[in-house]
Amino acid sequence: MSKQKKKQKLDPYVSRFLQLKCASDVLGATHPIGNHVQKEISESMAIIKRLKGIILKKPMEYTLYDMCAGNALTSVLAAHLLPVKMSIAIDIRKRKRSWENVKRFTYAQEVDIHEINPEDLDNPSIIIGVHACRSLAEQIVSLYLESDAEHLILMPCCAGNVKDREIPSIFTKQIGKHAAWAWQLARQSGGHIYEDTRCLSARNLVIVASKTLKKSGGGTENRLIKQLSKEHRKRAKVLAKLRHTTT
Ligand SMILES: C[S@@+](CC[C@H](N)C(=O)[O-])C[C@H]1O[C@@H](n2cnc3c(N)ncnc32)[C@H](O)[C@@H]1O
């Protein structure tokens, strides 16, 4: 293949995105995305690939929460492409874009994900997090576990603190900190890790966790986690009341 032809060859996710009827509307609503548009598109397409099967099973029922959404490319694309009831992008920063042009979509700006009450999330819902860094990824996992969200799709970014009891450092050195971090998050959420080699980012691991899928083998474990987190919530409420009455 000549050098010029090589240059022209698009990544499969990017070319598939560009073939979508909604591509220009999605880019129009989220513009400006930044300097790495193709990478961002490929990351969003990797998440959409995982979301599609879940959402098509319950058309127009799911609320999708895109935590630490940034330019909200994934949640805007989901609102165009998939039958979601509502797609909600959440970010601590303000982002002025043409959000009003996207149907079944809202951008909740200046919202810290640590301030979200898990009980406030709609039911049924799906939580996604695309390249949320360090402890933000852990907070997204907590929101998934402590809420009634049925599914979590998380693409981690910069690694946080990998606990030695999760993966001994000797293994972390072998598989790399990013994979070890993804492993820890997958264990915490009761999910599975997939590598998406079509994604243009080197951080191309996707964690998929579900409280409803039985075939994952983690079904019983997931239900247990959900039950435990409900009990944890109850205990927290009782403690808060006690603190209130003793002061
Ligand atoms: C690395 S960017 C990822 C953005 C987007 N998901 C993407 O893939 O392009 C991380 C985003 O998290 C947001 N963020 C940081 N801390 C946050 C917090 N406590 N609550 C909500 N969003 C936060 C930042 O404003 C930023 O947009």
Ligand as a Chemical Component Dictionary entry (heavy atoms), coordinates in Angstrom:
data_LIG
# 
_chem_comp.id                   LIG 
_chem_comp.type                 NON-POLYMER 
_chem_comp.pdbx_formal_charge   0 
_chem_comp.three_letter_code    LIG 
# 
loop_
_chem_comp_atom.comp_id 
_chem_comp_atom.atom_id 
_chem_comp_atom.alt_atom_id 
_chem_comp_atom.type_symbol 
_chem_comp_atom.charge 
_chem_comp_atom.model_Cartn_x 
_chem_comp_atom.model_Cartn_y 
_chem_comp_atom.model_Cartn_z 
_chem_comp_atom.pdbx_ordinal 
LIG C1  C1  C 0  -10.674 13.110 31.101 1  
LIG S1  S1  S 1  -12.164 13.989 31.004 2  
LIG C2  C2  C 0  -13.200 12.819 30.203 3  
LIG C3  C3  C 0  -14.278 13.507 29.462 4  
LIG C4  C4  C 0  -15.143 12.626 28.561 5  
LIG N1  N1  N 0  -15.820 11.582 29.277 6  
LIG C5  C5  C 0  -14.350 12.081 27.422 7  
LIG O1  O1  O 0  -14.170 10.879 27.314 8  
LIG O2  O2  O -1 -13.894 12.878 26.595 9  
LIG C6  C6  C 0  -12.743 14.018 32.660 10 
LIG C7  C7  C 0  -13.953 14.917 32.883 11 
LIG O3  O3  O 0  -14.347 14.780 34.244 12 
LIG C8  C8  C 0  -14.835 16.024 34.708 13 
LIG N2  N2  N 0  -14.775 15.992 36.173 14 
LIG C9  C9  C 0  -13.680 16.073 36.969 15 
LIG N3  N3  N 0  -14.018 15.966 38.266 16 
LIG C10 C10 C 0  -15.374 15.794 38.296 17 
LIG C11 C11 C 0  -16.333 15.629 39.346 18 
LIG N4  N4  N 0  -15.945 15.612 40.626 19 
LIG N5  N5  N 0  -17.638 15.509 39.021 20 
LIG C12 C12 C 0  -18.032 15.563 37.725 21 
LIG N6  N6  N 0  -17.176 15.703 36.687 22 
LIG C13 C13 C 0  -15.870 15.818 36.963 23 
LIG C14 C14 C 0  -13.916 17.040 34.058 24 
LIG O4  O4  O 0  -14.492 18.315 34.010 25 
LIG C15 C15 C 0  -13.720 16.389 32.678 26 
LIG O5  O5  O 0  -14.660 16.898 31.763 27 
# 
loop_
_chem_comp_bond.comp_id 
_chem_comp_bond.atom_id_1 
_chem_comp_bond.atom_id_2 
_chem_comp_bond.value_order 
_chem_comp_bond.pdbx_ordinal 
LIG C1  S1  SING 1  
LIG S1  C2  SING 2  
LIG S1  C6  SING 3  
LIG C2  C3  SING 4  
LIG C3  C4  SING 5  
LIG C4  N1  SING 6  
LIG C4  C5  SING 7  
LIG C5  O1  DOUB 8  
LIG C5  O2  SING 9  
LIG C6  C7  SING 10 
LIG C7  O3  SING 11 
LIG C7  C15 SING 12 
LIG O3  C8  SING 13 
LIG C8  N2  SING 14 
LIG C8  C14 SING 15 
LIG N2  C9  SING 16 
LIG N2  C13 SING 17 
LIG C9  N3  DOUB 18 
LIG N3  C10 SING 19 
LIG C10 C11 SING 20 
LIG C10 C13 DOUB 21 
LIG C11 N4  SING 22 
LIG C11 N5  DOUB 23 
LIG N5  C12 SING 24 
LIG C12 N6  DOUB 25 
LIG N6  C13 SING 26 
LIG C14 O4  SING 27 
LIG C14 C15 SING 28 
LIG C15 O5  SING 29 
# 
